[in-house]
Amino acid sequence: MREISNIEITVLVRKLKQVEGSYIDKFYDLGNGRFVLKLSRKDLRANVMCLLSHTLHITAYTERYGEPSNFAVAVRKRVSGYQISNISKVNDDRIVKFSLSKGESRLGMIFEMFGKGNMVLVDAEDRILLAYAYEDFKGRSIRPRAVYKPPENLSMDILKGSKDDIVDALRKHNDMGVMSFMSRWTNIGTLYVENAVSSLGIDPKETVGKLGAKVWSVIDCINTEIAEAERGNVHVYMDHGVVVDYALCNIKKYANNEAVDFDDIYKAMDFVYVEKAEKVEVENPALEKLRKSIDKQKRIVAGIDEQISRNKAIAQAIFNNMNILNQIIDAASHNKRITVDELNSLLEGTGLSVKSIDLKNKHVIVDT
């Protein structure tokens, strides 16, 4: 599956804001760049799934967790009990930062969702404490005690600039193909740029200089895609039951594919990436408490109903055998040496039996 695009990260982060204020209970390393954060607060329990470069979302699924990896142990040691105070994108890039706090202490958990992906833990001064992968790049280093720096954002997003900015960029790069230009100078994602270009019947290799006014049509089409994407609906495209791609708007090249539509990007991400995992309930603790209370009341009612049925059966048995019971009472009252077996001989075939006799107090206990 392709890497997640910037517009998809934007939509996911906007939804992730709902777990702000939650506490980190557990961190799991599932291997191959897959992590789960188990979160809770008074009104919420949630599992956040990260698959580096692909998804970061609240999931309704989990897996059977084995022994924690060394990385998981190291992360737990540092972040358990911290509260998520803020979730945000970094540098308007495919980087998500969970800002954490515990008392006066501050940490940052950073998810790099591009390339091979990475997870980096930093202190209040953005010094690196821990990373899933240690690497060196031109202009930045992912090493312990180094100050974390995101990749330089070389691209200006022309969609956020003025018309003069766009015209200036077009003039400077008029010999670039329209696909290359729009992919570099917009921050939406290649899939969506390609779709805008192909929807207009434009050759993706056509230079922006030769396109003339059609460039503005491409930009308008991309803006329309962004508006649709921000609604959060997802189309998952299938080929003979296998997921081939997903998108936040209709994609022309998948017009002949089966599409499974979702109104929640979290459900779509579960369907695409974790549908084979073991389903668990992740729900509001207040609802769970209410459900337990209802279950208890149901058990009490069931017990009462059972006792009522039993009492009815006893009453019916007494009524049906009243003459015999009167004989037993009379026999027990006038014969101080009568035995349980002798009284039971009178009850043979009735379904009743004498359990005990207290001749002194003139009590006979009969059972059904």
Secondary structure, DSSP 8 states (H G I E B T S, - for coil): -----HHHHHHHHHHHGGGTT-EEEEEEEEETTEEEEEEEETTEEEEEEEETTTEEEEESEE----S--HHHHHHHHHHTT-EEEEEEESTTSSEEEEEEEETTEEEEEEEE-STT-EEEEEETT-BEEEESS-EEETTEEE-TTSB----------GGGS-HHHHHHHHHHTTTSBHHHHHHHH-SS-HHHHHHHHHHTT--TTSBHHHHTTHHHHHHHHHHHHHHHHTT--EEEEEETTEEEEEESS--GGGTTSEEEEES-HHHHHIIIIITTSEE-----HHHHHHHHHHHHHHHHHHHHHHHHHHHHHHHHHHHHTHHHHHHHHHHHHH-TT--HHHHHHHTTTTT-EEEEEETTTTEEEEE-
